Amino acid sequence: MQFPDQQFPDQQVADQYLQERPQRRRVVALGGGHGLHASLSGLRRVTRDLTAIVTVADDGGSSGRLRREFGVLPPGDLRMALAALCGDDAWGTTWSRVIQHRFAGAGVAAGEDAGLAGHAVGNVLIVALWELLGDTVQGLDWVARLLGAHGRVLPMSAVPLDLVAEVEGADPDRPDELTIAVGQVACATTTGRVRSVSLIPADPPACPEAVQAIGAADWVVLGPGSWFTSVLPHLLVPDLAAALVGTRARRLVALNLAPQPGETEGFSPHAHLEVLAEHAPDLAIDVVLADREAARGAAAELEKAAGLLGARLVLADLAVDDGSPRHDPRRLAGAFAQIFEGE
């Protein structure tokens, strides 16, 4: 299926959708980092009941430092999700900038004694609330309330996780050799081709509120985002995976605009779906959403791969106009609205 080019997708479609449908359509979005930020920035424009379920495997930068020092979940991806849910009014835009702000200063490269240098304000705020309240979900809810966030943010697991990737060809002199990369940073920056990912611990506890949200959802959205380090890890948490398979919600997969250097270098759009099926063979998908230009020349293969998952393919213009591989939140909002209406 392809949407017509005229006046779509845009925010007008999303605005009309909200005005004409006073009922609360429950939407759950899974992912992490910039990809989840993009999908949430679109989804908050088309639903009043939105929950983000966020990966908690980051081990680099400010998140990694706080994780190691305080033994907490890495807060960075949770912070980015909260920022994406801020409104477009002065309150929302101001608080979004505040929690995304990073402290400047020398010494970040020196390691763990860099003080506040390099830390995001939101990361510190989240960890402070966790210490005061002793409850991860309650702390995130308080931050969301402060920001006036249009939705709720939950971790996918109750404990910090480590990613383990099986990588092919990390050594250019041995292109067929398989090696192991441990940690999100190592997995995301490998020079080889990631074949699969797993988690440590292998059977982590899911966040109970996340499982409940999936069970009560009308729609579940996976992606876009770093495929192996932000999207697929949700499918490796047993209770979360079971909830995704068993929910009566419709499931939508939003594809990336371009392969990610290192992690999915050389991947075609349909290769992303094939890897998804390998990691979650029991998971059926209803809709695959892809950018029309990104799928150019590969639409037939992409439609076939979507069909094997039980999904129909929807193509739309989703990228920003400057040519960079970034989703336009307003165009995403229009696409989501049209899909929700069509279903």
Secondary structure, 3 states (H helix, E strand, C coil): CECCCCCCCCHHHHHHHHHHCCCCCEEEEEECHHHHHHHHHHHCCCCCEEEEEECCCCCCHHHHHHHHHHCCCCCHHHHHHHHHCCCCCHHHHHHHHHHHCECCCCCHHHCCCCCCCCCEHHHHHHHHHHHHHCCHHHHHHHHHHHHCCCCEEEECECCCCEEEEEEECCCCCCCCCEEEEECHHHHHHCCCEEEEEEEECCCCCECHHHHHHHHHCCEEEECCCCHHHHHHHHHHCHHHHHHHHHCCCEEEEECCCCCCCCCCCCCCHHHHHHHHHHHCCCCCCCEEEEECCCCCCCHHHHHHHHHHCCCEEEEECCECCCCCCCECHHHHHHHHHHHHHHC
